């Protein structure tokens, strides 16, 4: 009898403990910031994640073969960065007398891109730019589903007013001579055709401009660059489009890779007003080096009305964070804002490898010694690109620090939470009542002390996840859903 009473008392204590635990969780849920996640409201389908290949690929591609393979694996493997979109830079090539000069002093040897044609009458040198070519071929072998875009920073120097692929003497003046408009289009197309015929790589898109309306590109500047007014851009597109159609390539024109969202809106409106340009463009591109969420919303409405695929094709860190990791999280916030407000199908970094810092790259390296080191930004990016997979659709959340997506058959939900502040934040991730999840939620976190580490820290309720996001952290939940 005494034994029975003991068992009954123990069961009673366990029951009381469960009630108290449930009450504590309910209390915590009530005090936490509520974040609504609506799986029924879907937006853009993710085409992919990726990066420009210039300038790092031209250097890294010449490293020892095994080292190149290991880097390609880090970039493309589904359990690592899972990147599938890469932008190949068709170098213009500078005046040979400038080599070792202004670009090396500005951005380093890596910025001196090799061109394929040294004069009007010169034959093509298809041995040029070996390093970048090797990277492209290795990426394609590793990821047969890889998507490539070809883009130009500047025409060859001999086509320009200044005789320099860094830009014009006046950076607000076009640098491509009008008599070379057609030759410039032919130059870009010949490179695209060569890659298709020689290597079986067909570029999805061809972008003839790069931040073309900005004032960055000047004679003896730090990298290749060329100013094109919106009017000149449209002249080029009118010449390029029929040539591209006649080439037999499936490649389409993308434009116009402006440096910020405001410039993108301005140029796209000019294209619209012209009446005949957007029908010749297959994809819309912009960079987001600057911009606010009102501009992102306007860009979304404009691109949606145009009805073309839309990429955030290049960006990098902004702001003045006191730490490298703070800057990394700031760039992740920009990714959140771009995907939530502007809604591109793809989001790309500017550079994956860099020598002199751990902010403008995901791997820091020494191009000469062929050494590289994964930096914190690698894990910050992996928190998104590894789990927000190609084909998933972005879904509605009501908080700027939360990004969510769902897979095509609606059996997996991924939710990322960023906390840039110096204090922990208590959150209640609340799913709509019609959606419930299985209890085996998997959680990954990058913080000052963690690198996309699997952690078991969430508190599940019926339709909620109660979570205290540590200061300076990025957390991703992989949530299996019940059908």
ABEGO torsion letter per residue (X at the ends): XAAAAAAAAAAAAAAAAAAAAAAAAAAAAAABBBBBBBAABBBBBBAEBBBBAOAAAAAAAABBAAAAAAAAAAAABAABAGBABBBBBBBAEBBAAABGBAAAAAAEAAABBBBABABAABBBBAABGAAAAAAAAAAAAABAABBBBBBBABBBAAABAAGBAAEBABAABBABBAAAAAAAAAAAAAAAAAAAAAAGBBBABBBABBGAABAABBBGBABBBBBBBAAAAAAAAAAAAAAAAAAGBABBBBOAGBABAAAAAAAAAAAAAAGAAAAABABBBBBAABEBAAAAAAAAAAAAAAGBBBBBABBBBBEBBABAAAAAAAAAAAAAAAAAAAGBABBBBABABBAABAAABABBBBAAAGBBBBBAAAAAAAAAAAABBBGBBBBBBABAABBBBBBAAGABBBBBBBBABABBBBBBBBBBAABBBBABBBBBBBBAABBGBBBBABBBBAABBBBBBBBGBBBBBBBBBBX
